[in-house]
Amino acid sequence: MRAFPSAVLSGVLASLLLTGTAAAGTHQLRPIPTGAAALTANPIYKTGELKSATCPERPVRDGDFKGATNYLNSVLRCLNTGWKRQFAAAKLPFAVAKLRTIRRSGMKTGCRTFPRDAQAIYCSKDKTIVFQLDKNVLTGTSDLFLLEAMAHEYGHHVQQLSGIMTTFDSRRYRTEQDYNAASRRLELQADCLSGAFIGSVWSSLKRPESDFAYLRRIATNSPTHGKAANYSYWLNRGFRAKGPGACNTFAARSRVS
């Protein structure tokens, strides 16, 4: 079993305004929310549970880069399908996320050089999740870390498409402390959105509850991602609710430190 600091689950994000994502029926879509409303009263919160779906896991052998890549791509297909329905319910434009896997940090991505202290990052410029499949993460691949980390980064994709990320990026933070406080709400929300997805496909994973309990134990305290106990709280909150309505960390008065 591995223990990863919560900062490993995602890197600092660079965001651009969403363009060119509206599908047929654009005239029926509402504008992407901005400002405080995007954070605390986002229409994505009112879309109910993600539809229960089948998302069987592909087998992965330890040390198998290609097999792990195939596994992550299969999870991504489930994520794109599930969240597309939520955006339709919210009447917001939707665009699929893409995946790129790399073997080491320092590689150039669409946003920046892949950081040394991250396992995966989301780049909003090209809507791509970049996942580092190094020796560390390819050891002990039977646990749910790959799935949860992928779902967490997809949570940032949801935040970008729904206007949450753009609002977060556009705000000015007077101090590092102010930035960290806002970052914790952003990251804990991504944890919750991850949990919501996992809850929606849980029955098809054929996993014991102990595997989900393990996910709740692997984080450590981080000034930008929050306390390990709060990671566990929001991941579990999303898992039990199976929907983004449980994930409004920007309106929460507690559990966001």
Protein Blocks (a to p, Z undefined) as FASTA:
>chain_A
ZZddfklmpccddddddehkacehklmpccddehjllmmmcfklmnopaddddddddddd
ehilklmmmmmmmmmmmmmmmmmmmmmmnopacddddddddfbehiacfkbccdfkbfbd
cdfklopacddddfklmgoplbmmlmmmmmmmmmmmmmmmnommmmmmmpccfbfklmmm
mmmmmmmmmmmmmmmmmmmmmmmnopafklmmmmmmmpccdfknopfklmmmmmmmmmmn
opaklmmmklpcghkZZ
